[in-house]
């Protein structure tokens, strides 16, 4: 059997809490909690109980839970009716069900990689906040 035809499918259920970064290959169903980190991989399905405080980057993202952080979906992002995204979204294609919440900027189009690079450069060149002079 050819290794390229195998698709890895993994699941992390709602009773799992992770602090830090999560990296995967293949497809991941994530319904747990993640904080102070990021999730990076190929095909990510975030279930209704998922709670992510950090950035998400994958080829395809299907969101039904809650993300507080930026999402980059190189191919497609699907926001289900129960999805709550507080952060910026960069994707080539977007599907959004009625009831989904999105609070942030959206960069949508076939050049998601260019958008991602521009956003990174913008973040690096952003002036630091200065305290008010007394």
C-alpha positions as CSV (number, residue, x, y, z in Angstrom):
1,X,0.0,0.0,0.0
2,X,1.3,3.4,-1.0
3,X,2.1,5.6,2.0
4,X,0.6,8.7,0.3
5,X,-2.8,7.0,0.2
6,X,-3.0,6.6,4.0
7,X,-4.7,9.4,5.9
8,X,-4.0,9.7,9.6
9,X,-7.2,10.5,11.6
10,X,-6.8,11.4,15.2
11,X,-9.2,12.6,17.9
12,X,-8.8,14.7,21.1
13,X,-12.0,14.7,23.1
14,X,-13.6,17.2,25.4
15,X,-11.9,15.8,28.6
16,X,-8.4,16.8,27.4
17,X,-6.7,20.1,28.2
18,X,-3.5,21.2,26.6
19,X,-1.1,24.0,27.4
20,X,1.3,24.7,24.6
21,X,1.6,23.9,20.9
22,X,-0.1,21.0,19.1
23,X,1.2,19.9,15.7
24,X,-0.4,17.1,13.7
25,X,-0.4,15.4,10.2
26,X,-3.5,14.1,8.4
27,X,-6.9,14.8,10.0
28,X,-7.5,15.8,13.6
29,X,-10.9,16.1,15.4
30,X,-10.3,18.4,18.4
31,X,-13.0,18.9,21.0
32,X,-10.8,19.7,24.0
33,X,-9.2,22.8,25.4
34,X,-5.9,24.4,24.3
35,X,-4.4,27.5,25.8
36,X,-1.1,29.5,25.5
37,X,-0.2,27.8,22.3
38,X,-1.2,27.0,18.7
39,X,-2.6,24.2,16.6
40,X,-0.9,23.5,13.3
41,X,-1.6,20.7,10.7
42,X,-3.5,19.6,7.6
43,X,-7.2,19.1,8.1
44,X,-8.6,20.3,11.5
45,X,-12.1,19.8,12.7
46,X,-12.9,21.8,15.9
47,X,-15.9,20.3,17.6
48,X,-18.7,22.1,19.5
49,X,-16.9,21.7,22.9
50,X,-13.5,22.9,21.5
51,X,-12.0,26.0,23.2
52,X,-8.7,27.3,21.7
53,X,-6.9,30.3,23.2
54,X,-4.1,30.6,20.6
55,X,-3.6,30.6,16.8
56,X,-4.7,27.9,14.4
57,X,-3.0,27.2,11.1
58,X,-4.1,24.3,8.8
59,X,-4.9,23.6,5.1
60,X,-8.6,23.2,6.0
61,X,-10.4,24.3,9.2
62,X,-13.9,23.3,10.2
63,X,-14.9,25.2,13.3
64,X,-18.0,24.6,15.5
65,X,-16.4,25.6,18.9
66,X,-14.6,28.7,20.2
67,X,-11.3,30.1,19.1
68,X,-9.7,33.2,20.6
69,X,-6.8,33.8,18.3
70,X,-6.0,34.1,14.6
71,X,-7.0,31.4,12.1
72,X,-5.2,30.7,8.8
73,X,-6.8,28.1,6.6
74,X,-4.8,27.9,3.4
75,X,-7.5,26.1,1.4
76,X,-10.9,26.5,3.1
77,X,-12.5,27.5,6.4
78,X,-16.0,26.4,7.5
79,X,-17.7,28.2,10.4
80,X,-20.6,26.1,11.8
81,X,-23.7,27.6,13.4
82,X,-22.1,27.3,16.9
83,X,-18.7,28.7,15.9
84,X,-17.2,31.7,17.8
85,X,-14.1,33.1,16.3
86,X,-12.5,36.2,18.0
87,X,-9.5,37.0,15.9
88,X,-8.4,37.5,12.3
89,X,-9.1,35.0,9.6
90,X,-7.0,34.4,6.5
91,X,-8.4,31.8,4.0
92,X,-8.8,31.1,0.3
93,X,-12.5,30.0,0.7
94,X,-15.0,30.6,3.4
95,X,-18.3,28.9,4.3
96,X,-20.3,30.4,7.2
97,X,-23.5,29.1,8.6
98,X,-26.2,31.3,10.1
99,X,-25.5,31.8,13.8
100,X,-21.7,31.7,13.6
101,X,-19.9,34.6,15.2
102,X,-16.7,36.2,13.7
103,X,-15.1,39.2,15.5
104,X,-12.0,40.2,13.6
105,X,-10.6,41.0,10.2
106,X,-11.1,38.7,7.3
107,X,-8.7,38.3,4.4
108,X,-10.4,36.2,1.8
109,X,-9.2,35.1,-1.7
110,X,-7.1,32.7,-3.7
111,X,-3.9,34.3,-2.4
112,X,-4.1,33.3,1.2
113,X,-0.4,32.7,1.4
114,X,0.3,36.3,0.4
115,X,-2.2,37.5,2.9
116,X,-0.6,35.5,5.6
117,X,2.9,37.0,4.7
118,X,1.5,40.5,4.6
119,X,-0.2,40.1,8.0
120,X,3.0,38.8,9.5
121,X,5.0,41.7,8.1
122,X,2.3,44.1,9.3
123,X,2.5,42.6,12.8
124,X,6.3,42.9,12.9
125,X,6.3,46.5,11.7
126,X,3.5,47.6,14.1
127,X,4.6,50.4,16.4
128,X,4.7,49.6,20.1
129,X,2.2,51.3,22.3
130,X,3.6,54.1,24.2
131,X,2.5,55.1,27.7
132,X,0.7,58.4,28.0
133,X,3.0,61.3,29.1
134,X,2.0,62.8,32.4
